[in-house]
Structures are given as C-alpha cells and as structure tokens.
C-alpha cells in the first residue's frame, strides 16, 4: 500500500490537516440542507488522488457541525483535480474565493485566484506536494520522498525509497546516474563521454583517475609539492561548508558547496558494505607489461633503496636515480606507453577491527589462513610414559598440533588476471612464502587444488587524499614485492625498491613527523603508492590505512523545523509522537491506515477505500 499525501499532511501538525466543515452523508440516508450539503442537497466529499478521506470528520467527539455524523459507504473516490491533488467535489466555486478567509466550502484560500501556486484558482483543490496552513498566506511546497512527485528541493523522486536505482532513499541523484521526469526515471550515465550530467561533478572525456576527474566522474583535488587544492564535488570538506561529492543544487549541499536553507550537513558515517563489513575503495591504475620487456622477468635479487629521487616529478611520478637493477625504463612504469596496457581499477580495503582498513585475500574480506609451528611425531619415536606411568599418545607421521593464523593482505596479488585489456602473454603459477605462513614456498596449487596460473609483470599506482589533523595519528603500513615506494605530499616516505621477497615498511603521520612532509594542520595532501611486480614467481600486496579515511557530506533536512524535507516522513516542529502525529526522528507515528488497530480506532484495514467495511477515519459512525 502506498501512502497517500493526506496521511503526511495529517501527521505534520494540526494546521497541516485539511479540515473542511462539511458532513459526510450515507447513501442510504436522504441528504438534508444544513448537514454538510449545498442548498441542492448534494453531498460534499473531500477526496485525494483517487482515495476518499474523511478529514472533515471530527474523530474525537464525532461532531463537527450542527448535523449528525454519518458514514458514507458509497462515496465517489475520484478527484476533480489533477493527479495527487486534494479537492472538494460537488461544490461550485465559492463566492468569496480569494479573499484570504477559509470558509466551509473551500479547501484553501491563499488570498488570490491564481492556479499553480498550491491553491487552485477556484479554492477547491490543494495541489499535490503543497500545504496551505494559513488562510490568506501563500501555500508552501513540501517534499515527500517516495511519493513520485519531484518537489523542490528534491532533485529526483522515483516513487520509492530504495537506494541503488539512481534516486537514493533520501531522493538524491546517486553517483553514476541521471534522473528525469515525474516520477523520476533514472538511467546510468556514461563517465568518460565528455558530457557532464546527473550526479557527475566532472567529465573530462576519459575514465583515467588522478587527472582531476576520477574514473566515476567525481572531482579530484589538484596537488603539488605544496599540498592540494580541494575542488567542490570531490567529497573532501576543505574550506567548504559541505561537499557531498557532486555539483547538484537542491540536495542540501549546493553546487558551490554551501549548506542550503533547511538542511544540516555532517560527514557521512555510512560506508560501502561487503559481506556485512565496511570497506574503503581506493582507486588504482595497473599497467601490464610483457615478460620480454627488459625491466621485467629480471635476474636481480634483494632490496635496493635509493632507486628513486626523494621528490616526485611535476606529473606526480617517481624519478629514477639510475642505480636500480635492470630498471632502465622506470620512467615508463607509471605512464601510458606503447609498451604497456593501462587498466583502471581499484583496491578494496576491509575494516580490520582496529580502526584501519586493509586489503584481504577473499573478495568478501576473507583472510588468508595457514598452519604454522606444526609439531610432528617421528617414526622412530618409542612409546613413552610419564611419571604416572600413563602412555603418551602419538601417531607417527601425523601433525600433533599447529597454530592456525589468519593473515591480512593478498598473498596472490594478480589484479589484472583475465582482464580483456591485458596484454597476451604466458601465464605462470605462483608460490607463497613465509610472510603468509609457508617457509617452504609451496605453489598455490599445492594448497588450493585447481588453482590456475597468473598474469605477472605489471605495475600498480594508488593515490589517496587525506586531510591532515595534528590531533590524529595516522599510519600507513605496507608489505609486498617487488619494488614499492610510498610518497606523502610528493616526498618519499617508504623505500622498498628492488626485486625481493615480501618486505615491510610504514609511515606515521603525526605532529612529530609533519615537518618532514611539510604538512599544515587542516591541509589536504596526497598519498601515492607505486609498486612493480617484475619477477616470478611470487606476488603479494598488503596495504593498511589507519586514520586516513575521508567521507563526503551527508545533508538532511533539519528535523524539528516544521518543514518536511528530504529524508523526513513528517515534521510538526515538536515530533514527540502520538497518534496521527510525528514521532522523534521525523518519522510517522501511529496513524489510521497503518494496518494496525490502535486504541483510538475501531478498525484499520490498511487502505484508503472508503467504500469497504472500514471507513477512512478508522472509526465506525452510528447513523441515527
């Protein structure tokens, strides 16, 4: 059952209920003058969008005029106005319409006879999405998310409150979508087509991140060695009142990143969920190389610090020093060239339960597990007894016990396996080493039967932006192979260059290290991670970010201001609950039509059909 607009009006405030001093007549009775009828004896009915509503009835004492209350079981439920309007039917145009005084034969009177302003020119209809609380004053529009009416400040309303279909549960256009019409019809946008539309904050004609416009067409900060300049629409709240990740007006945060009237904005504590866990999705660019490339499938071995200069170049890329083994083309590793295939993707980091986020082996956040410190019995072991002469149990060639350890990170890091844009090259089996519980370096297929071969020889570039807070200690930890460099504000922070087994490094961002990286409290800066997988036959990657997460603004209407806004079902200014009133949190309380027979009701069938056994007032009225 969809909720008609009158339910929300009734629950807003006493003034929001359309109360008309007319009676409701039963078909079996004879209409009489003075009992809520016009002089010709025509019954007056108040109808809403095809649903009859006994809002003219006093449900507390059963008497709202000089005549008896009666039950109309055969009321015409059509509306004389447009879709969604609330109108009086069977009534001639009131003679005093437009004088600003509400009379019994008017649904509203805003002091004029103009159409299109909420109160119809004949004073018989209140427009869908409008309230006319004060006679003689202009009517006001109100948005009810999910009613299918696009009422400012709603940028969309698709008739439901389900996320993921282009129009969110708060009637905001979702990233990657555009919405048109009423009710809104939402379709996916094409990021990279050069046309900025829908929730796109930019569209530079490509889907390459780290160039000012992300792979999903969100703005990115502009960064150099002095820090970053935040752009409205990048989701970072820097020198702005708000930033919800788009440049759309009417959703609480304007296209200029100012908080719009009637809204309050806070950092969104919601997160993307995978398998019930919060995740942080970090953009990444992978570049695939052939084994025949002189810098890959090399014979080098071991850590080689000093292979890159301490500052990134003007394009934000590492600058080789020339000392790194078999790395003559290092300048190509992180740029597009004819020798590589560029693949845009991301790395998903899962909540590690300790305040940070880390990538993991399983696509749903499963950790890699291994048995370590196993103790084995030998064939030559003779039966033994302890001092109590009790035999010691043993089983030859069987592990007596072992520790099961769960590891964060990905022991088999092959992000471009099977990608259609990857270069055609020979695939190879992978091995796993001590960093993930296996000292003997077994092949993956020895542990996971049926495991296939992988695409080696690629590079990874990860960029993430953060706002430095001098009161917060943030830390990045990395374990992996082969070459790995981490830069903070374009300055080298971790140097794990060289072709090597998994090695670890970390960097802490705090007041004590801020000077090293030229960080200023409140400034926005960039973390850049560069990795290269250059040699068979292991590839692992573990990235942990702790204290770096940033979330865009979540703007909602101010609950308690008496105006129904985005994300609210009602708002009567008090919101203390009660029958037919608005409850805390600006959600509907108990009301007639919720399908539950409340203490104040004789019945409640959950619909608004006045012609069935339960009237729209949910109260049986005796006809005398």
FIVOTOR-738937 format. One line per 2 residues: number of its first residue (from 1); for each residue y, x, z of C-alpha. Coordinates in nm, 3 decimals, always signed. Layout:
<recs>
NUM = Y X Z ~ ... $
</recs>
This chain:
<recs>
1 = +0.000 +0.000 +0.000 ~ +0.335 +0.144 -0.099 $
3 = +0.619 +0.090 +0.142 ~ +0.897 -0.131 +0.004 $
5 = +1.252 -0.026 +0.061 ~ +1.324 -0.302 +0.309 $
7 = +1.090 -0.151 +0.564 ~ +1.301 +0.161 +0.573 $
9 = +1.619 -0.039 +0.589 ~ +1.482 -0.238 +0.880 $
11 = +1.390 +0.074 +1.067 ~ +1.715 +0.261 +1.013 $
13 = +1.947 +0.085 +1.251 ~ +2.045 -0.273 +1.340 $
15 = +2.323 -0.256 +1.084 ~ +2.087 -0.139 +0.813 $
17 = +1.879 -0.458 +0.823 ~ +1.990 -0.710 +0.563 $
19 = +2.035 -1.018 +0.778 ~ +2.133 -1.334 +0.597 $
21 = +2.197 -1.659 +0.783 ~ +1.963 -1.876 +0.583 $
23 = +1.644 -2.056 +0.676 ~ +1.307 -2.024 +0.507 $
25 = +1.155 -2.355 +0.404 ~ +0.791 -2.451 +0.376 $
27 = +0.668 -2.604 +0.055 ~ +0.515 -2.892 +0.246 $
29 = +0.847 -2.982 +0.402 ~ +1.140 -3.163 +0.249 $
31 = +1.447 -2.945 +0.218 ~ +1.747 -3.082 +0.401 $
33 = +2.108 -2.984 +0.396 ~ +2.227 -2.756 +0.671 $
35 = +1.889 -2.597 +0.731 ~ +1.941 -2.288 +0.526 $
37 = +1.973 -2.465 +0.192 ~ +2.254 -2.516 -0.050 $
39 = +2.400 -2.862 -0.096 ~ +2.143 -2.950 -0.358 $
41 = +1.862 -2.874 -0.117 ~ +1.746 -2.556 -0.296 $
43 = +1.562 -2.312 -0.070 ~ +1.730 -1.972 -0.029 $
45 = +1.491 -1.680 -0.027 ~ +1.552 -1.310 +0.020 $
47 = +1.324 -1.101 -0.199 ~ +1.278 -0.731 -0.257 $
49 = +1.118 -0.566 -0.561 ~ +0.869 -0.846 -0.604 $
51 = +0.793 -0.875 -0.231 ~ +0.919 -1.156 -0.013 $
53 = +1.086 -1.057 +0.311 ~ +1.173 -1.289 +0.598 $
55 = +1.463 -1.074 +0.707 ~ +1.672 -1.383 +0.752 $
57 = +1.446 -1.497 +1.034 ~ +1.519 -1.416 +1.397 $
59 = +1.181 -1.288 +1.509 ~ +1.281 -1.262 +1.873 $
61 = +1.367 -1.619 +1.960 ~ +1.264 -1.792 +1.639 $
63 = +1.604 -1.947 +1.585 ~ +1.877 -1.800 +1.375 $
65 = +2.068 -2.110 +1.274 ~ +2.108 -2.476 +1.351 $
67 = +1.787 -2.581 +1.180 ~ +1.425 -2.521 +1.285 $
69 = +1.245 -2.203 +1.183 ~ +0.986 -2.277 +0.919 $
71 = +0.723 -2.080 +0.735 ~ +0.734 -2.065 +0.357 $
73 = +0.378 -2.012 +0.235 ~ +0.466 -2.060 -0.128 $
75 = +0.780 -1.851 -0.171 ~ +0.874 -1.720 -0.514 $
77 = +0.831 -1.345 -0.482 ~ +1.017 -1.243 -0.795 $
79 = +1.350 -1.070 -0.774 ~ +1.657 -1.185 -0.954 $
81 = +1.796 -0.830 -0.970 ~ +1.670 -0.508 -1.123 $
83 = +1.367 -0.317 -1.003 ~ +1.393 -0.236 -0.636 $
85 = +1.700 -0.448 -0.573 ~ +1.713 -0.677 -0.272 $
87 = +1.855 -1.010 -0.378 ~ +1.921 -1.365 -0.267 $
89 = +1.762 -1.610 -0.509 ~ +1.855 -1.961 -0.599 $
91 = +2.213 -1.908 -0.493 ~ +2.525 -1.950 -0.705 $
93 = +2.786 -1.679 -0.698 ~ +2.956 -1.705 -0.360 $
95 = +3.315 -1.826 -0.399 ~ +3.454 -1.556 -0.171 $
97 = +3.255 -1.264 -0.313 ~ +3.463 -0.951 -0.300 $
99 = +3.684 -1.043 -0.006 ~ +3.508 -0.798 +0.224 $
101 = +3.377 -1.068 +0.459 ~ +2.999 -1.115 +0.468 $
103 = +2.900 -1.481 +0.463 ~ +2.564 -1.656 +0.480 $
105 = +2.542 -1.693 +0.104 ~ +2.597 -1.321 +0.037 $
107 = +2.356 -1.029 +0.054 ~ +2.651 -0.792 +0.075 $
109 = +3.026 -0.778 +0.031 ~ +3.187 -0.441 -0.020 $
111 = +3.532 -0.578 -0.095 ~ +3.505 -0.578 -0.474 $
113 = +3.315 -0.743 -0.756 ~ +3.204 -0.430 -0.937 $
115 = +2.845 -0.363 -1.039 ~ +2.678 -0.027 -0.992 $
117 = +2.824 +0.057 -0.651 ~ +2.536 -0.070 -0.439 $
119 = +2.656 -0.428 -0.403 ~ +2.627 -0.636 -0.718 $
121 = +2.932 -0.797 -0.872 ~ +2.814 -1.138 -0.751 $
123 = +2.740 -1.017 -0.395 ~ +2.380 -1.136 -0.423 $
125 = +2.196 -0.805 -0.459 ~ +2.187 -0.474 -0.276 $
127 = +2.085 -0.203 -0.520 ~ +1.769 -0.001 -0.479 $
129 = +1.841 +0.308 -0.275 ~ +2.162 +0.166 -0.125 $
131 = +2.277 +0.045 +0.216 ~ +2.577 -0.178 +0.277 $
133 = +2.617 -0.154 +0.655 ~ +2.981 -0.253 +0.695 $
135 = +3.135 -0.551 +0.512 ~ +3.446 -0.453 +0.324 $
137 = +3.341 -0.088 +0.309 ~ +3.170 +0.091 +0.020 $
139 = +2.792 +0.084 +0.016 ~ +2.615 +0.417 +0.056 $
141 = +2.313 +0.558 -0.122 ~ +2.017 +0.687 +0.075 $
143 = +1.717 +0.884 -0.046 ~ +1.367 +0.774 +0.049 $
145 = +1.132 +1.044 -0.071 ~ +0.829 +0.889 -0.234 $
147 = +0.984 +0.562 -0.348 ~ +1.015 +0.678 -0.708 $
149 = +1.394 +0.643 -0.709 ~ +1.594 +0.960 -0.766 $
151 = +1.880 +0.906 -0.524 ~ +2.125 +1.190 -0.456 $
153 = +2.074 +1.441 -0.313 ~ +1.713 +1.415 -0.434 $
155 = +1.661 +1.634 -0.741 ~ +1.330 +1.454 -0.800 $
157 = +1.113 +1.169 -0.673 ~ +0.776 +1.116 -0.837 $
159 = +0.671 +0.822 -0.621 ~ +0.458 +1.020 -0.376 $
161 = +0.496 +1.279 -0.102 ~ +0.219 +1.513 -0.217 $
163 = +0.302 +1.880 -0.282 ~ +0.174 +2.077 -0.578 $
165 = +0.262 +1.828 -0.851 ~ +0.609 +1.957 -0.930 $
167 = +0.801 +1.743 -0.681 ~ +0.739 +1.851 -0.322 $
169 = +0.671 +1.645 -0.012 ~ +1.046 +1.662 +0.055 $
171 = +1.137 +1.567 -0.303 ~ +1.242 +1.913 -0.412 $
173 = +1.151 +2.058 -0.750 ~ +0.879 +2.315 -0.694 $
175 = +0.885 +2.665 -0.838 ~ +0.731 +2.665 -1.184 $
177 = +0.818 +2.303 -1.259 ~ +1.088 +2.080 -1.403 $
179 = +1.127 +1.708 -1.336 ~ +1.297 +1.435 -1.537 $
181 = +1.330 +1.057 -1.534 ~ +1.275 +0.792 -1.267 $
183 = +1.023 +0.805 -1.120 ~ +1.022 +1.176 -1.190 $
185 = +0.780 +1.306 -1.446 ~ +0.720 +1.672 -1.367 $
187 = +0.588 +1.930 -1.611 ~ +0.532 +2.302 -1.574 $
189 = +0.797 +2.538 -1.703 ~ +0.720 +2.847 -1.908 $
191 = +0.859 +3.151 -1.735 ~ +0.949 +3.415 -1.990 $
193 = +1.056 +3.185 -2.272 ~ +1.422 +3.271 -2.217 $
195 = +1.513 +2.914 -2.119 ~ +1.614 +2.865 -1.756 $
197 = +1.507 +2.519 -1.643 ~ +1.370 +2.329 -1.348 $
199 = +1.340 +2.541 -1.034 ~ +1.378 +2.868 -1.225 $
201 = +1.652 +3.087 -1.081 ~ +1.645 +3.303 -1.395 $
203 = +1.456 +3.357 -1.719 ~ +1.514 +3.687 -1.897 $
205 = +1.262 +3.624 -2.172 ~ +0.971 +3.814 -2.014 $
207 = +0.741 +3.795 -1.715 ~ +0.779 +4.156 -1.608 $
209 = +0.881 +4.184 -1.241 ~ +1.115 +4.444 -1.088 $
211 = +1.377 +4.394 -1.361 ~ +1.597 +4.144 -1.178 $
213 = +1.390 +3.837 -1.268 ~ +1.038 +3.805 -1.130 $
215 = +0.717 +3.705 -1.305 ~ +0.770 +3.348 -1.181 $
217 = +1.139 +3.346 -1.276 ~ +1.286 +3.396 -0.931 $
219 = +1.586 +3.624 -0.898 ~ +1.523 +3.973 -0.760 $
221 = +1.764 +4.197 -0.570 ~ +1.942 +4.473 -0.757 $
223 = +1.857 +4.801 -0.584 ~ +1.951 +5.168 -0.600 $
225 = +1.956 +5.459 -0.352 ~ +2.230 +5.283 -0.155 $
227 = +2.025 +4.969 -0.092 ~ +2.003 +4.631 -0.259 $
229 = +2.246 +4.360 -0.356 ~ +2.092 +4.020 -0.296 $
231 = +2.117 +3.753 -0.565 ~ +2.142 +3.383 -0.486 $
233 = +1.800 +3.243 -0.567 ~ +1.594 +3.547 -0.468 $
235 = +1.477 +3.386 -0.143 ~ +1.640 +3.655 +0.073 $
237 = +1.909 +3.528 +0.309 ~ +2.155 +3.816 +0.287 $
239 = +2.527 +3.748 +0.327 ~ +2.446 +3.387 +0.242 $
241 = +2.429 +3.063 +0.438 ~ +2.089 +2.992 +0.284 $
243 = +1.860 +3.090 -0.003 ~ +1.569 +2.865 -0.097 $
245 = +1.455 +3.067 -0.398 ~ +1.623 +2.858 -0.667 $
247 = +1.966 +2.773 -0.808 ~ +1.934 +2.396 -0.776 $
249 = +2.204 +2.177 -0.623 ~ +2.115 +1.878 -0.408 $
251 = +1.815 +2.021 -0.222 ~ +2.008 +2.133 +0.086 $
253 = +2.092 +2.481 -0.039 ~ +2.336 +2.477 -0.328 $
255 = +2.336 +2.686 -0.643 ~ +2.589 +2.909 -0.464 $
257 = +2.355 +2.946 -0.162 ~ +2.574 +2.739 +0.071 $
259 = +2.432 +2.473 +0.303 ~ +2.506 +2.129 +0.164 $
261 = +2.650 +1.848 +0.372 ~ +2.395 +1.658 +0.579 $
263 = +2.142 +1.942 +0.582 ~ +2.032 +2.216 +0.812 $
265 = +1.856 +2.526 +0.679 ~ +1.626 +2.771 +0.853 $
267 = +1.384 +3.037 +0.737 ~ +1.070 +2.862 +0.627 $
269 = +0.785 +2.936 +0.867 ~ +0.538 +2.780 +0.628 $
271 = +0.318 +3.014 +0.430 ~ +0.077 +3.009 +0.142 $
273 = -0.268 +2.931 +0.277 ~ -0.600 +3.063 +0.152 $
275 = -0.914 +2.954 +0.334 ~ -0.704 +2.844 +0.631 $
277 = -0.523 +3.178 +0.662 ~ -0.161 +3.270 +0.597 $
279 = -0.119 +3.513 +0.310 ~ +0.160 +3.728 +0.173 $
281 = +0.152 +3.761 -0.206 ~ +0.303 +4.092 -0.317 $
283 = +0.398 +4.137 -0.685 ~ +0.231 +4.426 -0.865 $
285 = +0.219 +4.585 -1.210 ~ -0.102 +4.752 -1.325 $
287 = -0.121 +4.986 -1.623 ~ -0.458 +5.054 -1.784 $
289 = -0.533 +5.396 -1.937 ~ -0.829 +5.526 -2.134 $
291 = -1.067 +5.783 -1.990 ~ -0.970 +6.011 -2.280 $
293 = -0.612 +6.037 -2.154 ~ -0.552 +6.397 -2.037 $
295 = -0.424 +6.282 -1.696 ~ -0.733 +6.071 -1.625 $
297 = -1.102 +6.147 -1.582 ~ -0.990 +6.483 -1.445 $
299 = -1.168 +6.762 -1.259 ~ -0.904 +6.800 -0.986 $
301 = -1.005 +6.750 -0.626 ~ -0.816 +6.726 -0.297 $
303 = -0.474 +6.632 -0.159 ~ -0.173 +6.784 -0.334 $
305 = +0.154 +6.697 -0.157 ~ +0.475 +6.785 -0.335 $
307 = +0.379 +6.646 -0.674 ~ +0.689 +6.423 -0.695 $
309 = +1.051 +6.472 -0.600 ~ +1.186 +6.317 -0.277 $
311 = +1.401 +6.061 -0.464 ~ +1.314 +5.805 -0.731 $
313 = +1.500 +5.824 -1.059 ~ +1.762 +5.577 -1.179 $
315 = +1.489 +5.342 -1.303 ~ +1.314 +5.344 -0.967 $
317 = +1.024 +5.563 -1.083 ~ +0.873 +5.885 -0.938 $
319 = +0.997 +6.214 -1.083 ~ +0.721 +6.480 -1.124 $
321 = +0.775 +6.831 -0.995 ~ +0.516 +6.978 -1.231 $
323 = +0.290 +7.101 -0.951 ~ +0.036 +6.817 -0.960 $
325 = -0.304 +6.899 -1.109 ~ -0.360 +6.761 -1.460 $
327 = -0.058 +6.528 -1.444 ~ +0.143 +6.638 -1.745 $
329 = +0.231 +6.281 -1.840 ~ +0.309 +6.148 -1.493 $
331 = +0.632 +6.003 -1.631 ~ +0.421 +5.757 -1.832 $
333 = +0.210 +5.636 -1.544 ~ +0.455 +5.372 -1.429 $
335 = +0.634 +5.287 -1.754 ~ +0.525 +5.093 -2.059 $
337 = +0.395 +5.316 -2.335 ~ +0.159 +5.320 -2.632 $
339 = -0.098 +5.499 -2.414 ~ -0.143 +5.213 -2.167 $
341 = -0.171 +4.837 -2.134 ~ +0.066 +4.669 -1.889 $
343 = -0.079 +4.388 -1.679 ~ +0.133 +4.184 -1.438 $
345 = -0.039 +4.058 -1.125 ~ -0.018 +4.061 -0.750 $
347 = -0.198 +4.176 -0.438 ~ -0.277 +3.918 -0.172 $
349 = -0.233 +4.031 +0.188 ~ -0.400 +3.830 +0.462 $
351 = -0.280 +3.776 +0.818 ~ -0.459 +4.040 +1.025 $
353 = -0.401 +3.854 +1.352 ~ -0.187 +4.136 +1.490 $
355 = +0.145 +4.047 +1.330 ~ +0.080 +4.218 +0.999 $
357 = -0.068 +4.144 +0.658 ~ -0.341 +4.344 +0.483 $
359 = -0.547 +4.312 +0.166 ~ -0.920 +4.250 +0.200 $
361 = -1.248 +4.271 +0.014 ~ -1.312 +3.898 -0.035 $
363 = -1.088 +3.670 -0.238 ~ -1.077 +3.430 +0.057 $
365 = -0.990 +3.701 +0.308 ~ -1.342 +3.810 +0.400 $
367 = -1.357 +4.159 +0.548 ~ -1.596 +4.426 +0.425 $
369 = -1.874 +4.482 +0.679 ~ -2.101 +4.781 +0.730 $
371 = -2.350 +4.901 +0.990 ~ -2.260 +5.233 +1.149 $
373 = -2.402 +5.459 +1.420 ~ -2.756 +5.343 +1.344 $
375 = -3.029 +5.491 +1.567 ~ -3.375 +5.529 +1.417 $
377 = -3.718 +5.590 +1.562 ~ -3.932 +5.874 +1.418 $
379 = -4.294 +5.850 +1.305 ~ -4.390 +6.133 +1.538 $
381 = -4.244 +5.964 +1.842 ~ -4.517 +5.925 +2.101 $
383 = -4.532 +5.627 +2.329 ~ -4.325 +5.692 +2.636 $
385 = -4.295 +5.541 +2.978 ~ -4.010 +5.535 +3.222 $
387 = -4.031 +5.599 +3.591 ~ -4.152 +5.244 +3.644 $
389 = -4.441 +5.302 +3.405 ~ -4.314 +5.035 +3.167 $
391 = -4.376 +5.120 +2.798 ~ -4.064 +5.190 +2.592 $
393 = -4.063 +4.963 +2.282 ~ -4.029 +5.136 +1.947 $
395 = -4.104 +5.064 +1.586 ~ -4.149 +5.361 +1.350 $
397 = -3.901 +5.384 +1.062 ~ -3.708 +5.081 +1.183 $
399 = -3.349 +5.093 +1.296 ~ -3.339 +5.028 +1.666 $
401 = -2.973 +4.932 +1.670 ~ -2.644 +4.975 +1.489 $
403 = -2.280 +4.875 +1.520 ~ -2.155 +4.619 +1.269 $
405 = -1.795 +4.698 +1.176 ~ -1.555 +4.478 +0.979 $
407 = -1.304 +4.667 +0.763 ~ -0.973 +4.556 +0.624 $
409 = -0.884 +4.674 +0.275 ~ -1.073 +4.671 -0.054 $
411 = -1.350 +4.934 -0.088 ~ -1.389 +4.841 -0.457 $
413 = -1.034 +4.815 -0.588 ~ -1.051 +4.721 -0.956 $
415 = -0.771 +4.469 -1.013 ~ -0.792 +4.466 -1.394 $
417 = -1.166 +4.412 -1.428 ~ -1.226 +4.160 -1.704 $
419 = -0.858 +4.112 -1.784 ~ -0.809 +4.018 -2.151 $
421 = -0.520 +4.263 -2.190 ~ -0.715 +4.562 -2.056 $
423 = -0.798 +4.845 -2.294 ~ -1.150 +4.861 -2.432 $
425 = -1.321 +5.146 -2.250 ~ -1.652 +5.235 -2.090 $
427 = -1.714 +5.071 -1.755 ~ -1.867 +5.269 -1.469 $
429 = -2.048 +5.198 -1.140 ~ -1.857 +5.251 -0.816 $
431 = -1.952 +5.413 -0.487 ~ -1.828 +5.354 -0.134 $
433 = -1.768 +5.624 +0.125 ~ -1.709 +5.690 +0.495 $
435 = -1.375 +5.507 +0.504 ~ -1.578 +5.188 +0.473 $
437 = -1.884 +5.280 +0.678 ~ -2.108 +5.475 +0.439 $
439 = -2.134 +5.852 +0.487 ~ -2.388 +5.892 +0.207 $
441 = -2.163 +5.743 -0.064 ~ -2.410 +5.480 -0.193 $
443 = -2.346 +5.290 -0.513 ~ -2.214 +4.938 -0.483 $
445 = -2.532 +4.801 -0.642 ~ -2.738 +4.960 -0.364 $
447 = -2.552 +4.744 -0.115 ~ -2.481 +4.437 -0.326 $
449 = -2.770 +4.377 -0.567 ~ -2.646 +4.288 -0.911 $
451 = -2.302 +4.442 -0.870 ~ -2.161 +4.535 -1.209 $
453 = -1.962 +4.824 -1.348 ~ -1.585 +4.856 -1.332 $
455 = -1.269 +4.947 -1.519 ~ -1.147 +5.279 -1.377 $
457 = -0.837 +5.478 -1.483 ~ -0.530 +5.271 -1.403 $
459 = -0.209 +5.285 -1.201 ~ -0.057 +5.037 -0.957 $
461 = +0.310 +4.975 -0.884 ~ +0.408 +4.749 -0.593 $
463 = +0.764 +4.660 -0.495 ~ +0.864 +4.462 -0.189 $
465 = +1.206 +4.385 -0.045 ~ +1.296 +4.358 +0.321 $
467 = +1.599 +4.317 +0.543 ~ +1.633 +4.596 +0.796 $
469 = +1.667 +4.475 +1.154 ~ +1.746 +4.750 +1.403 $
471 = +1.581 +4.547 +1.679 ~ +1.247 +4.519 +1.497 $
473 = +0.993 +4.796 +1.443 ~ +0.825 +4.760 +1.104 $
475 = +0.534 +4.966 +0.980 ~ +0.354 +5.027 +0.651 $
477 = +0.004 +5.175 +0.657 ~ -0.192 +5.283 +0.353 $
479 = -0.542 +5.416 +0.297 ~ -0.671 +5.482 -0.052 $
481 = -0.729 +5.703 -0.352 ~ -0.631 +5.876 -0.569 $
483 = -0.258 +5.961 -0.586 ~ -0.043 +5.746 -0.357 $
485 = +0.331 +5.767 -0.292 ~ +0.542 +5.530 -0.083 $
487 = +0.922 +5.522 -0.108 ~ +1.165 +5.343 +0.124 $
489 = +1.514 +5.289 -0.015 ~ +1.419 +5.523 -0.304 $
491 = +1.328 +5.801 -0.057 ~ +0.980 +5.949 -0.025 $
493 = +0.808 +5.827 +0.292 ~ +0.434 +5.884 +0.229 $
495 = +0.294 +6.160 +0.005 ~ -0.078 +6.137 -0.068 $
497 = -0.067 +6.290 -0.414 ~ -0.373 +6.442 -0.575 $
499 = -0.722 +6.332 -0.672 ~ -0.903 +6.275 -0.346 $
501 = -1.129 +6.057 -0.139 ~ -0.953 +5.783 +0.062 $
503 = -0.670 +5.929 +0.267 ~ -0.432 +5.756 +0.507 $
505 = -0.058 +5.761 +0.556 ~ +0.201 +5.546 +0.731 $
507 = +0.574 +5.500 +0.772 ~ +0.759 +5.336 +1.059 $
509 = +1.096 +5.170 +1.010 ~ +1.299 +5.159 +1.329 $
511 = +1.631 +5.263 +1.475 ~ +1.485 +5.611 +1.521 $
513 = +1.400 +5.652 +1.151 ~ +1.682 +5.451 +0.995 $
515 = +1.888 +5.763 +0.931 ~ +1.605 +5.928 +0.742 $
517 = +1.606 +5.645 +0.489 ~ +1.980 +5.565 +0.505 $
519 = +1.925 +5.213 +0.640 ~ +2.203 +4.998 +0.783 $
521 = +2.131 +4.708 +1.016 ~ +2.124 +4.385 +0.816 $
523 = +2.098 +4.559 +0.479 ~ +1.838 +4.479 +0.213 $
525 = +1.612 +4.759 +0.094 ~ +1.315 +4.817 -0.130 $
527 = +0.968 +4.950 -0.054 ~ +0.793 +5.098 -0.358 $
529 = +0.425 +5.192 -0.363 ~ +0.281 +5.394 -0.652 $
531 = -0.092 +5.457 -0.687 ~ -0.312 +5.612 -0.956 $
533 = -0.690 +5.582 -0.996 ~ -0.776 +5.892 -1.201 $
535 = -1.134 +5.994 -1.132 ~ -1.482 +5.848 -1.098 $
537 = -1.645 +5.706 -0.903 ~ -1.468 +5.554 -0.605 $
539 = -1.157 +5.336 -0.586 ~ -1.025 +5.187 -0.264 $
541 = -0.693 +5.039 -0.154 ~ -0.576 +4.924 +0.188 $
543 = -0.210 +4.823 +0.230 ~ -0.082 +4.685 +0.560 $
545 = +0.271 +4.550 +0.605 ~ +0.385 +4.471 +0.957 $
547 = +0.735 +4.340 +1.024 ~ +0.845 +4.325 +0.661 $
549 = +0.781 +3.959 +0.578 ~ +1.071 +3.757 +0.442 $
551 = +1.078 +3.382 +0.386 ~ +1.326 +3.168 +0.194 $
553 = +1.531 +2.888 +0.345 ~ +1.375 +2.552 +0.415 $
555 = +1.652 +2.294 +0.409 ~ +1.602 +1.948 +0.555 $
557 = +1.827 +1.660 +0.634 ~ +1.980 +1.657 +0.981 $
559 = +1.766 +1.421 +1.185 ~ +1.993 +1.216 +1.408 $
561 = +2.299 +1.186 +1.187 ~ +2.217 +0.825 +1.099 $
563 = +2.169 +0.905 +0.731 ~ +1.825 +0.902 +0.571 $
565 = +1.798 +1.237 +0.393 ~ +1.535 +1.450 +0.225 $
567 = +1.219 +1.472 +0.431 ~ +1.308 +1.174 +0.652 $
569 = +1.141 +0.834 +0.660 ~ +1.427 +0.687 +0.861 $
571 = +1.726 +0.784 +1.074 ~ +1.900 +0.541 +1.308 $
573 = +2.104 +0.809 +1.483 ~ +1.903 +0.778 +1.805 $
575 = +1.543 +0.798 +1.686 ~ +1.391 +0.713 +2.022 $
577 = +1.114 +0.498 +1.879 ~ +1.020 +0.139 +1.946 $
579 = +0.905 -0.149 +1.734 ~ +1.080 -0.160 +1.399 $
581 = +1.286 +0.144 +1.491 ~ +1.293 +0.511 +1.402 $
583 = +1.084 +0.750 +1.611 ~ +1.160 +1.112 +1.705 $
585 = +1.144 +1.340 +1.406 ~ +1.290 +1.067 +1.184 $
587 = +0.953 +0.908 +1.115 ~ +0.877 +0.538 +1.117 $
589 = +0.755 +0.386 +1.440 ~ +0.554 +0.067 +1.468 $
591 = +0.663 -0.199 +1.223 ~ +0.550 -0.520 +1.059 $
593 = +0.345 -0.419 +0.759 ~ +0.174 -0.111 +0.901 $
595 = -0.157 -0.299 +0.914 ~ -0.181 -0.280 +1.293 $
597 = -0.124 -0.591 +1.503 ~ +0.135 -0.482 +1.756 $
599 = +0.224 -0.654 +2.082 ~ +0.518 -0.824 +1.916 $
601 = +0.309 -0.961 +1.627 ~ +0.068 -1.246 +1.570 $
603 = -0.080 -1.079 +1.264 ~ -0.035 -0.779 +1.035 $
605 = -0.232 -0.761 +0.712 ~ -0.056 -0.451 +0.587 $
607 = +0.104 -0.616 +0.286 ~ +0.423 -0.794 +0.198 $
609 = +0.278 -1.101 +0.032 ~ +0.445 -1.396 +0.199 $
611 = +0.206 -1.637 +0.028 ~ -0.102 -1.527 +0.221 $
613 = -0.215 -1.610 +0.574 ~ +0.018 -1.362 +0.743 $
615 = +0.391 -1.401 +0.677 ~ +0.620 -1.106 +0.621 $
617 = +0.759 -1.148 +0.971 ~ +0.409 -1.094 +1.118 $
619 = +0.483 -1.397 +1.339 ~ +0.340 -1.745 +1.292 $
621 = +0.609 -2.010 +1.297 ~ +0.522 -2.362 +1.401 $
623 = +0.655 -2.633 +1.173 ~ +0.753 -2.947 +1.362 $
</recs>
